[in-house]
Amino acid sequence: MSVQDRTTVQELRTTAGLTVLITGLFQEALNNEGLDEYADFFESGGDSLTAFQITGRLQEAVGAEVAVALVFAYPTPAELAEIVAEELTEVPAGVAHE
């Protein structure tokens, strides 16, 4: 079962639900199940390719565009979830954010 399958669509519109999802995406992409919501992307071995993998999966899950630069600007799952949740409240569900 993927991280996405464990998180409902409604939960993906909340910071808490996004934090769970993004933490799982970090764990999968960085191949480290020990990472938590405060794990720093860079300190955990993240690079630009991994950032694209994370944002690609995140975009699929939330149905909106997530800029890869956000991973660099908000390098922990908790920080990234907060900013993505804010952006999603500005964009109706299912509408791509540009």
C-alpha positions as CSV (number, residue, x, y, z in Angstrom):
1,M,0.0,0.0,0.0
2,S,1.5,3.3,-1.0
3,V,1.5,6.5,1.2
4,Q,-1.0,8.0,-1.1
5,D,-3.4,5.1,-0.5
6,R,-3.3,5.6,3.2
7,T,-4.3,9.3,3.0
8,T,-7.8,10.2,2.0
9,V,-8.5,13.1,-0.4
10,Q,-10.1,15.2,2.3
11,E,-7.1,14.7,4.6
12,L,-4.9,15.9,1.7
13,R,-6.5,19.4,2.1
14,T,-5.2,19.7,5.7
15,T,-1.8,20.4,7.0
16,A,-1.9,17.3,9.2
17,G,-2.8,15.0,6.3
18,L,-0.2,16.6,4.0
19,T,2.4,16.2,6.7
20,V,1.7,12.5,6.9
21,L,1.8,12.2,3.1
22,I,4.9,14.3,2.6
23,T,6.8,12.5,5.4
24,G,6.0,9.2,3.6
25,L,7.1,10.6,0.3
26,F,10.4,11.7,1.9
27,Q,10.9,8.3,3.4
28,E,10.2,6.5,0.1
29,A,12.2,8.9,-2.1
30,L,15.2,9.0,0.3
31,N,14.9,5.3,1.1
32,N,14.9,6.0,4.9
33,E,11.8,4.9,6.9
34,G,13.3,6.6,10.0
35,L,12.6,10.1,8.7
36,D,10.0,12.1,10.6
37,E,8.1,15.3,9.8
38,Y,11.1,17.4,11.0
39,A,13.7,15.6,8.8
40,D,15.7,18.1,6.7
41,F,15.6,17.2,3.0
42,F,19.2,18.2,2.5
43,E,20.6,16.6,5.6
44,S,18.8,13.4,4.7
45,G,20.6,13.1,1.4
46,G,18.1,14.9,-0.9
47,D,19.1,16.3,-4.2
48,S,17.3,18.0,-7.2
49,L,16.3,14.7,-8.7
50,T,14.8,13.5,-5.4
51,A,13.0,16.9,-5.1
52,F,11.4,16.3,-8.5
53,Q,10.3,12.8,-7.5
54,I,8.7,14.1,-4.3
55,T,6.9,17.0,-6.0
56,G,5.7,14.7,-8.8
57,R,4.1,12.3,-6.4
58,L,2.7,15.1,-4.3
59,Q,1.1,16.7,-7.4
60,E,-0.5,13.4,-8.3
61,A,-1.9,13.1,-4.8
62,V,-3.3,16.6,-4.4
63,G,-4.3,17.2,-8.0
64,A,-2.5,20.6,-8.1
65,E,0.9,21.8,-9.3
66,V,3.6,22.0,-6.6
67,A,6.7,23.8,-7.5
68,V,9.9,21.9,-6.9
69,A,11.5,25.1,-5.5
70,L,9.2,24.6,-2.5
71,V,11.1,21.6,-1.4
72,F,14.3,23.7,-1.3
73,A,12.6,26.6,0.4
74,Y,10.7,24.5,3.0
75,P,13.0,21.5,3.5
76,T,11.1,19.5,6.1
77,P,7.8,17.7,5.6
78,A,6.1,19.8,8.3
79,E,7.2,23.1,6.6
80,L,6.4,21.9,3.1
81,A,3.0,20.6,4.2
82,E,2.1,24.0,5.8
83,I,2.9,25.9,2.6
84,V,1.2,23.4,0.3
85,A,-1.9,23.5,2.5
86,E,-2.0,27.3,2.3
87,E,-1.7,27.1,-1.5
88,L,-4.4,24.5,-1.8
89,T,-6.8,26.6,0.2
90,E,-6.4,29.2,-2.5
91,V,-7.0,26.7,-5.3
92,P,-10.3,24.7,-5.7
93,A,-9.8,20.9,-5.6
94,G,-8.9,19.5,-9.0
95,V,-7.7,22.7,-10.4
96,A,-4.0,23.0,-11.4
97,H,-2.1,25.8,-9.7
98,E,0.2,27.8,-11.9
